């Protein structure tokens, strides 16, 4: 159905190609997983398969769709594309209008639009939010809407770039079930670029592993897992937990690619016992900090519209200073809103009550962030879900130094490069002349974090910060968080990535229907939960 022949591509201003001599074939109805480290070229390759989204730069090779070569001037609505950040793809004000918008552009009659909007809303469970303002949707809800808006055009090929990056664990599982159902019922061809491989890896027909812009390995999921594990590739850390925990290379058995497959093995209990011995002493036991309270919220109520239910409801929470506190919960539970209330950047059309105390200063929930001295403004830094909202410059280097030019000048030659290397973001040095929007999702996260950390904040708010990051980058990021905590920084982390939360959080709190139901040490929190727990706990029956 799709054929890529000798494709190479270099972004304008890039130091090296993003794709180098890529050739592959994708059959009708096939489910293909693209995986690899941050910046390996997955997103760029996906955009090459969608003519309307092909980026600007130097390109060689060709893409053939249904025996016809396609170019950037072609318009192919039957090839659907779901972007990494849904905010960049939602274009109208209401959910129902977003569903209808694509069909309106294709000249479909109003009767057909109404019927197809109704059936797609029912299929994707959007009936309850049908009349909602799209700005009021959570990141996960927007992602579901984008997929539905893509599918309503009757696409034959679905290209997805990190589609679960903003979905909670339960919603992510449901999303993958939808994908499998779409393929089973409609024969859709699916090409998925994804970092979170736990749930989906073993469900695909073929895995394509990329690194440095090249295809390094491809084949059945178990075969690629075997090659990565035996070869000692750093990316093997991203493989499903059961693949890593239970593979010894001696039995001659292929690595397990799903928990279901592992539990069906006759020696599963023996494998669990051996794995527990192997990881003994490696677990990180989080300990409460003893440095007082950095943030305190008392009886906080908050909503965006007085006619709608409150997003936060009688919420009280104390955040320990010098520690990392993870806030988890379902899509739409109010996690991002909570961070905005703490940061003092609530919109004008809002209502609320309660008090927020930040490093000893108390203000009302609806009080706008005060104009303060430059030193006081450095108290809080906020990395939002859509990190691109931070970008205002034309190149990555200009983006890094904007707002801190005096500090960079005082640091002398090589200050920026040293700062990036010390914080684990050295990969950005290869992209100094590129536009920030040409970076991969994980690289954009690194850029946003660099801008914020250069301000030396006392409190760092992170909303889904590992979105687009590979497993190695996450481990480096967790080490960075540990380093910042040791220097006294307080970190509040909103995330759906529970494995990452367990890796770096001292405390974890569950937000449900606008309330904090519990807050406790992170190790106890994840050990006690059934669904909001880690893949390691599930695999080992902990």
PLY file of the C-alpha trace (Angstrom):
ply
format ascii 1.0
element vertex 542
property float x
property float y
property float z
element edge 541
property int vertex1
property int vertex2
end_header
0.00 0.00 0.00
2.88 2.35 0.87
6.43 2.16 -0.41
9.35 4.40 0.58
12.39 4.27 -1.67
15.84 5.59 -0.67
14.40 8.50 1.32
16.80 11.01 2.89
15.89 14.34 4.43
17.65 17.23 6.16
15.85 20.11 7.87
16.95 23.64 7.01
19.78 24.63 9.36
20.25 21.09 10.70
23.78 19.81 11.29
22.93 16.30 10.11
20.18 14.46 8.17
17.02 13.43 10.03
16.50 10.53 7.61
19.20 8.61 5.73
18.43 6.19 2.91
15.10 4.90 4.27
13.42 2.12 2.28
10.39 0.16 3.44
7.08 -1.34 2.36
3.79 -1.37 4.28
1.05 -3.82 3.29
-2.72 -3.09 3.34
-4.17 -3.67 6.81
-0.76 -3.97 8.44
-0.11 -2.55 11.92
3.45 -1.16 12.01
5.18 0.26 15.07
7.98 2.82 14.64
10.21 3.07 17.70
13.60 4.46 18.58
15.36 7.11 20.67
14.22 10.73 20.85
15.17 12.51 17.61
15.80 9.29 15.65
13.52 10.42 12.79
10.20 8.69 13.57
8.04 11.82 13.36
9.85 13.05 10.26
9.29 9.72 8.50
5.58 9.80 9.37
5.26 13.31 7.89
6.89 12.11 4.69
3.95 9.73 4.28
1.40 12.60 4.52
2.02 14.99 1.59
0.24 17.96 3.21
2.57 17.77 6.24
5.91 17.11 4.55
8.37 19.53 6.20
10.60 21.99 4.37
14.18 20.94 3.76
16.45 18.99 1.42
14.83 15.73 0.32
15.80 12.83 -1.93
13.99 9.57 -2.70
10.28 9.03 -3.21
7.06 7.83 -1.59
4.64 5.61 -3.54
1.02 5.21 -2.43
-1.13 2.61 -4.22
1.37 2.39 -7.10
1.45 6.19 -7.60
4.31 8.46 -6.56
3.07 11.26 -4.33
4.57 14.71 -3.83
4.05 17.69 -1.53
1.40 19.13 -3.88
-0.90 16.12 -3.42
-3.91 16.18 -1.07
-4.86 12.76 0.26
-7.68 12.81 2.85
-7.67 9.01 2.92
-4.31 9.22 4.71
-5.10 10.47 8.20
-2.53 11.97 10.55
-2.76 12.36 14.33
-0.13 14.72 15.71
1.83 14.47 18.93
0.20 17.62 20.35
-3.57 17.73 19.77
-3.70 21.48 20.49
-2.01 22.02 17.11
-4.72 20.06 15.30
-7.95 21.30 16.91
-9.17 24.28 14.85
-12.80 25.02 15.89
-14.59 26.09 19.06
-16.98 23.16 19.67
-16.60 19.39 19.63
-19.47 18.86 17.17
-18.02 21.51 14.84
-14.57 19.92 14.97
-16.10 16.63 13.82
-18.00 18.34 11.01
-15.18 20.64 9.91
-13.25 18.14 7.77
-16.40 17.00 5.96
-17.44 20.60 5.32
-14.12 21.20 3.57
-14.74 18.14 1.40
-18.14 19.50 0.32
-20.22 16.80 2.01
-23.94 17.61 2.40
-25.27 18.74 5.78
-27.47 15.64 6.22
-24.51 13.32 5.73
-22.36 15.46 8.03
-24.92 15.23 10.82
-25.29 11.47 10.46
-21.57 10.75 10.30
-20.84 13.13 13.20
-23.39 11.27 15.32
-22.03 7.82 14.53
-18.38 8.80 15.06
-19.26 10.51 18.36
-20.97 7.32 19.53
-18.07 5.14 18.36
-15.46 7.25 20.15
-17.54 7.93 23.27
-17.87 11.67 22.56
-21.61 12.00 23.10
-21.31 13.57 26.56
-18.86 16.20 25.34
-20.58 16.80 21.96
-21.57 20.41 22.82
-18.42 21.21 24.82
-16.03 24.05 24.05
-12.82 22.48 22.68
-10.74 24.77 24.92
-12.39 23.17 27.96
-11.21 19.67 27.01
-8.25 18.05 28.72
-5.22 17.05 26.65
-6.40 13.45 26.52
-9.93 14.42 25.50
-8.49 16.57 22.69
-6.46 13.60 21.50
-9.57 11.44 21.31
-11.36 14.21 19.38
-8.50 14.52 16.89
-8.59 10.78 16.14
-12.36 10.89 15.67
-12.06 13.95 13.38
-9.49 12.08 11.30
-11.51 8.89 11.06
-14.73 10.67 10.08
-13.26 11.27 6.60
-13.14 7.51 6.02
-9.35 7.30 5.90
-7.68 4.10 4.71
-4.31 4.77 6.37
-3.90 6.13 9.89
-0.55 7.67 10.85
-0.18 8.35 14.59
2.62 10.28 16.26
2.76 9.53 20.02
-1.06 9.43 20.29
-1.15 8.31 23.95
1.34 10.87 25.29
-1.45 12.77 27.07
-3.75 9.88 27.98
-4.03 8.37 31.45
-3.11 4.65 31.72
-6.70 3.42 31.52
-7.58 5.74 28.62
-4.38 4.69 26.80
-5.36 1.02 27.02
-8.84 1.88 25.74
-7.30 3.88 22.89
-5.20 0.91 21.75
-8.30 -1.28 21.86
-10.00 1.24 19.55
-7.07 1.00 17.14
-7.27 -2.78 17.05
-11.03 -2.59 16.59
-10.66 -0.10 13.70
-8.19 -2.38 11.99
-10.27 -5.51 12.58
-13.59 -3.98 11.49
-12.42 -1.67 8.68
-9.08 -3.10 7.54
-7.29 0.19 8.17
-3.53 0.33 7.73
-1.89 1.76 10.87
1.59 3.22 11.27
2.25 4.22 14.86
5.28 6.10 16.25
5.37 5.53 20.00
7.71 5.64 23.01
5.36 3.93 25.47
5.64 0.34 24.27
4.20 -1.62 27.20
0.61 -2.12 26.01
1.02 -1.95 22.25
4.35 -3.62 21.41
3.07 -7.19 21.30
-0.13 -6.27 19.42
1.60 -5.03 16.27
2.45 -7.02 13.12
5.88 -5.50 12.63
8.29 -3.34 14.59
10.68 -0.94 12.86
13.52 0.25 15.10
15.19 3.52 14.05
18.30 5.32 15.27
20.29 8.22 13.80
17.80 8.58 10.96
18.22 4.99 9.75
16.28 1.75 10.08
18.48 -0.41 12.31
16.19 -3.44 12.69
12.71 -4.60 11.70
10.64 -7.73 12.03
8.17 -9.45 14.34
8.03 -7.86 17.83
9.74 -10.81 19.55
12.56 -10.88 16.99
13.34 -7.17 17.33
13.20 -7.46 21.14
15.65 -10.37 20.96
18.05 -8.43 18.72
18.02 -5.37 20.99
18.50 -7.37 24.20
21.25 -9.63 22.83
23.01 -6.69 21.20
22.95 -4.68 24.44
21.35 -1.71 22.67
20.57 1.16 25.04
17.05 1.33 23.59
16.29 -2.11 25.03
15.38 -0.17 28.21
12.22 0.92 26.36
11.03 -2.62 25.67
8.05 -3.95 27.64
8.89 -4.73 31.25
8.23 -8.46 30.77
10.69 -8.55 27.86
13.45 -7.15 30.07
12.59 -8.86 33.35
12.14 -12.42 32.15
14.67 -12.76 29.30
17.93 -14.54 30.14
19.17 -15.46 26.66
19.90 -19.05 27.75
16.57 -20.85 27.40
16.35 -20.37 23.63
12.89 -18.86 24.11
12.00 -15.57 22.44
11.43 -12.63 24.79
7.86 -12.21 25.99
6.17 -9.22 24.38
3.11 -8.93 26.64
2.14 -9.71 30.22
-0.59 -12.04 28.93
2.04 -14.08 27.08
4.33 -14.20 30.12
1.60 -15.34 32.50
0.68 -18.16 30.11
4.18 -19.63 30.40
4.25 -22.82 32.51
7.28 -21.57 34.47
5.89 -18.07 35.12
6.19 -18.35 38.92
9.82 -19.43 38.62
10.51 -16.51 36.28
8.95 -14.10 38.81
11.07 -15.49 41.64
14.26 -15.18 39.55
13.37 -11.63 38.49
12.81 -10.57 42.10
16.29 -11.82 42.97
17.76 -10.01 39.95
16.30 -6.62 40.91
16.74 -6.98 44.67
18.39 -3.87 46.09
17.80 -1.82 42.93
14.40 -0.46 43.92
14.31 3.19 44.84
12.62 3.66 48.22
11.32 7.21 48.42
11.61 8.97 51.75
9.72 12.00 53.06
11.57 15.27 52.97
12.05 17.23 56.18
12.35 20.77 54.79
8.87 22.15 55.49
6.11 23.05 53.05
6.72 24.88 49.75
3.11 25.03 48.46
-0.11 24.82 50.43
-3.63 24.86 48.98
-6.59 25.31 51.33
-10.22 24.61 50.39
-9.64 25.47 46.74
-12.63 25.59 44.40
-12.09 26.52 40.78
-14.03 26.46 37.52
-13.80 27.98 34.05
-17.52 28.66 33.68
-20.13 29.22 36.38
-22.66 27.15 34.43
-20.38 24.10 34.49
-19.26 21.90 37.40
-16.15 23.04 39.27
-12.88 21.54 38.03
-11.32 21.69 41.51
-13.59 21.02 44.46
-12.63 21.79 48.10
-9.10 20.76 47.31
-6.48 20.93 50.07
-2.89 19.81 49.57
0.53 20.46 51.10
3.60 20.05 48.88
6.85 19.32 50.78
9.83 21.56 50.00
12.86 20.02 48.34
10.92 16.95 47.16
9.22 15.71 44.01
5.47 15.21 44.32
3.63 13.40 41.50
-0.05 14.19 40.84
-1.84 11.38 38.99
-5.42 10.85 37.88
-7.65 10.40 34.87
-8.03 12.75 31.92
-10.16 15.73 32.88
-9.68 15.23 36.63
-8.16 18.71 37.01
-4.42 18.04 37.14
-3.37 20.72 34.63
-5.82 23.19 36.17
-4.25 22.56 39.58
-0.83 23.52 38.22
-2.26 26.69 36.66
-3.83 27.67 39.98
-0.49 27.16 41.74
1.31 29.18 39.04
-1.29 31.97 39.25
-2.08 32.00 35.52
-5.82 31.33 35.64
-7.83 32.89 32.77
-10.14 35.88 33.13
-13.38 33.91 32.73
-13.28 31.87 35.88
-14.69 31.52 39.35
-13.16 30.13 42.48
-12.44 30.33 46.18
-9.76 29.27 48.61
-6.15 30.20 49.32
-2.80 29.33 47.78
0.38 29.76 49.82
3.66 29.76 47.88
6.91 29.91 49.86
5.20 31.81 52.64
3.20 34.24 50.43
-0.59 33.76 50.47
-3.03 34.82 47.75
-6.60 34.09 46.74
-7.17 31.49 44.01
-8.61 34.00 41.54
-6.01 36.67 42.25
-3.80 37.38 39.26
-0.07 36.79 39.60
1.34 39.94 41.19
3.88 42.15 39.47
6.99 41.47 41.48
10.71 41.93 41.34
12.78 39.84 38.94
14.00 37.72 41.84
10.49 36.92 43.02
9.38 35.95 39.51
12.02 33.23 39.52
10.28 31.39 42.33
8.06 29.35 39.98
8.66 27.96 36.49
5.90 26.10 34.61
6.37 23.63 31.75
2.90 23.29 30.21
1.56 20.31 28.25
1.99 22.22 25.00
5.63 23.21 25.39
5.55 25.15 22.12
3.73 27.96 23.96
7.15 28.88 25.38
8.77 29.34 21.96
9.06 32.83 20.47
12.37 32.80 18.58
13.49 31.64 15.13
16.28 29.26 16.18
16.91 26.85 19.04
19.95 28.81 20.25
18.05 32.11 20.31
15.27 30.35 22.21
17.69 29.10 24.85
19.32 32.47 25.54
16.20 34.65 25.28
15.49 36.25 28.64
18.84 35.22 30.14
21.33 36.92 27.82
23.11 38.69 30.68
23.55 35.38 32.47
24.87 33.73 29.30
27.30 36.62 28.69
28.54 36.43 32.28
29.06 32.68 31.92
31.54 33.19 29.09
32.26 31.15 25.98
30.77 27.67 26.02
28.34 28.47 28.84
25.26 27.22 26.95
26.96 24.03 25.76
28.22 23.28 29.29
24.78 23.92 30.76
23.15 21.54 28.28
25.73 18.85 28.93
25.47 19.14 32.73
21.67 18.81 32.57
21.56 15.90 30.11
20.37 17.92 27.10
23.57 17.88 25.03
21.61 16.57 22.01
20.26 20.09 21.48
23.71 21.38 20.45
23.23 19.72 17.04
20.08 21.78 16.44
21.14 25.33 17.40
20.33 26.74 13.92
16.99 24.92 13.52
13.58 26.36 14.20
12.16 25.04 17.53
9.10 23.66 15.73
11.35 21.40 13.62
12.52 19.50 16.71
11.02 16.18 17.70
8.54 16.13 20.58
11.17 14.90 23.05
13.68 17.50 21.90
11.08 20.25 22.32
10.57 19.08 25.90
14.34 19.34 26.46
14.36 22.86 24.99
11.47 23.99 27.18
13.15 22.56 30.30
16.43 24.28 29.39
14.70 27.67 29.16
13.07 27.19 32.56
16.09 25.79 34.39
18.27 28.69 33.22
16.03 30.90 35.41
17.01 28.94 38.56
13.43 28.53 39.88
12.75 27.40 43.44
9.58 25.56 42.36
9.29 23.69 39.06
5.83 22.71 37.76
5.87 19.97 35.11
2.81 18.96 33.09
3.46 15.68 31.24
7.20 16.45 30.88
8.23 13.02 29.50
5.96 13.33 26.48
8.07 12.32 23.47
11.06 11.19 25.56
12.60 7.76 25.08
13.48 5.44 27.98
17.12 6.55 28.18
16.14 10.22 28.16
13.65 9.54 30.96
16.32 7.92 33.12
18.58 10.94 32.54
15.68 13.28 33.35
14.97 11.38 36.58
18.65 11.81 37.52
18.34 15.53 36.79
15.29 15.79 39.05
17.23 14.05 41.84
20.07 16.55 41.35
17.74 19.56 41.48
16.01 18.21 44.62
19.39 17.81 46.29
19.96 21.52 45.61
16.66 22.41 47.30
14.30 22.68 44.33
10.65 21.65 44.83
9.13 19.78 41.88
5.43 19.15 41.23
4.96 16.59 38.50
1.67 15.91 36.70
2.04 12.73 34.67
0.35 9.67 33.22
3.73 7.93 33.05
3.52 5.96 36.30
6.82 4.14 35.78
8.58 7.51 35.54
6.69 8.83 38.56
7.85 5.90 40.67
11.39 6.46 39.41
11.70 10.07 40.58
8.82 11.03 42.94
9.05 11.11 46.72
5.28 11.48 47.11
2.28 10.65 44.94
-1.25 12.04 45.16
-4.43 10.92 43.41
-6.72 13.61 41.97
-10.30 12.47 41.32
-13.25 14.69 40.40
-11.38 17.77 41.53
-10.36 16.41 44.93
-7.14 14.98 46.32
-8.17 11.56 47.60
-4.81 10.56 49.05
-1.18 11.62 49.28
1.52 9.30 50.55
5.01 8.09 49.91
5.35 7.14 46.25
6.59 3.59 46.87
3.60 2.81 49.10
1.17 4.55 46.74
2.09 2.46 43.70
2.39 -0.77 45.69
-1.17 -0.41 47.02
-2.90 0.39 43.70
-4.36 -2.08 41.18
-4.70 0.07 38.04
-2.61 3.13 38.89
0.54 1.10 39.45
3.72 0.32 37.55
4.29 -2.38 34.95
6.98 -3.90 37.16
4.47 -4.33 39.99
2.01 -5.99 37.62
4.60 -8.33 36.12
5.87 -9.45 39.52
2.45 -9.54 41.20
3.63 -6.99 43.79
0 1
1 2
2 3
3 4
4 5
5 6
6 7
7 8
8 9
9 10
10 11
11 12
12 13
13 14
14 15
15 16
16 17
17 18
18 19
19 20
20 21
21 22
22 23
23 24
24 25
25 26
26 27
27 28
28 29
29 30
30 31
31 32
32 33
33 34
34 35
35 36
36 37
37 38
38 39
39 40
40 41
41 42
42 43
43 44
44 45
45 46
46 47
47 48
48 49
49 50
50 51
51 52
52 53
53 54
54 55
55 56
56 57
57 58
58 59
59 60
60 61
61 62
62 63
63 64
64 65
65 66
66 67
67 68
68 69
69 70
70 71
71 72
72 73
73 74
74 75
75 76
76 77
77 78
78 79
79 80
80 81
81 82
82 83
83 84
84 85
85 86
86 87
87 88
88 89
89 90
90 91
91 92
92 93
93 94
94 95
95 96
96 97
97 98
98 99
99 100
100 101
101 102
102 103
103 104
104 105
105 106
106 107
107 108
108 109
109 110
110 111
111 112
112 113
113 114
114 115
115 116
116 117
117 118
118 119
119 120
120 121
121 122
122 123
123 124
124 125
125 126
126 127
127 128
128 129
129 130
130 131
131 132
132 133
133 134
134 135
135 136
136 137
137 138
138 139
139 140
140 141
141 142
142 143
143 144
144 145
145 146
146 147
147 148
148 149
149 150
150 151
151 152
152 153
153 154
154 155
155 156
156 157
157 158
158 159
159 160
160 161
161 162
162 163
163 164
164 165
165 166
166 167
167 168
168 169
169 170
170 171
171 172
172 173
173 174
174 175
175 176
176 177
177 178
178 179
179 180
180 181
181 182
182 183
183 184
184 185
185 186
186 187
187 188
188 189
189 190
190 191
191 192
192 193
193 194
194 195
195 196
196 197
197 198
198 199
199 200
200 201
201 202
202 203
203 204
204 205
205 206
206 207
207 208
208 209
209 210
210 211
211 212
212 213
213 214
214 215
215 216
216 217
217 218
218 219
219 220
220 221
221 222
222 223
223 224
224 225
225 226
226 227
227 228
228 229
229 230
230 231
231 232
232 233
233 234
234 235
235 236
236 237
237 238
238 239
239 240
240 241
241 242
242 243
243 244
244 245
245 246
246 247
247 248
248 249
249 250
250 251
251 252
252 253
253 254
254 255
255 256
256 257
257 258
258 259
259 260
260 261
261 262
262 263
263 264
264 265
265 266
266 267
267 268
268 269
269 270
270 271
271 272
272 273
273 274
274 275
275 276
276 277
277 278
278 279
279 280
280 281
281 282
282 283
283 284
284 285
285 286
286 287
287 288
288 289
289 290
290 291
291 292
292 293
293 294
294 295
295 296
296 297
297 298
298 299
299 300
300 301
301 302
302 303
303 304
304 305
305 306
306 307
307 308
308 309
309 310
310 311
311 312
312 313
313 314
314 315
315 316
316 317
317 318
318 319
319 320
320 321
321 322
322 323
323 324
324 325
325 326
326 327
327 328
328 329
329 330
330 331
331 332
332 333
333 334
334 335
335 336
336 337
337 338
338 339
339 340
340 341
341 342
342 343
343 344
344 345
345 346
346 347
347 348
348 349
349 350
350 351
351 352
352 353
353 354
354 355
355 356
356 357
357 358
358 359
359 360
360 361
361 362
362 363
363 364
364 365
365 366
366 367
367 368
368 369
369 370
370 371
371 372
372 373
373 374
374 375
375 376
376 377
377 378
378 379
379 380
380 381
381 382
382 383
383 384
384 385
385 386
386 387
387 388
388 389
389 390
390 391
391 392
392 393
393 394
394 395
395 396
396 397
397 398
398 399
399 400
400 401
401 402
402 403
403 404
404 405
405 406
406 407
407 408
408 409
409 410
410 411
411 412
412 413
413 414
414 415
415 416
416 417
417 418
418 419
419 420
420 421
421 422
422 423
423 424
424 425
425 426
426 427
427 428
428 429
429 430
430 431
431 432
432 433
433 434
434 435
435 436
436 437
437 438
438 439
439 440
440 441
441 442
442 443
443 444
444 445
445 446
446 447
447 448
448 449
449 450
450 451
451 452
452 453
453 454
454 455
455 456
456 457
457 458
458 459
459 460
460 461
461 462
462 463
463 464
464 465
465 466
466 467
467 468
468 469
469 470
470 471
471 472
472 473
473 474
474 475
475 476
476 477
477 478
478 479
479 480
480 481
481 482
482 483
483 484
484 485
485 486
486 487
487 488
488 489
489 490
490 491
491 492
492 493
493 494
494 495
495 496
496 497
497 498
498 499
499 500
500 501
501 502
502 503
503 504
504 505
505 506
506 507
507 508
508 509
509 510
510 511
511 512
512 513
513 514
514 515
515 516
516 517
517 518
518 519
519 520
520 521
521 522
522 523
523 524
524 525
525 526
526 527
527 528
528 529
529 530
530 531
531 532
532 533
533 534
534 535
535 536
536 537
537 538
538 539
539 540
540 541
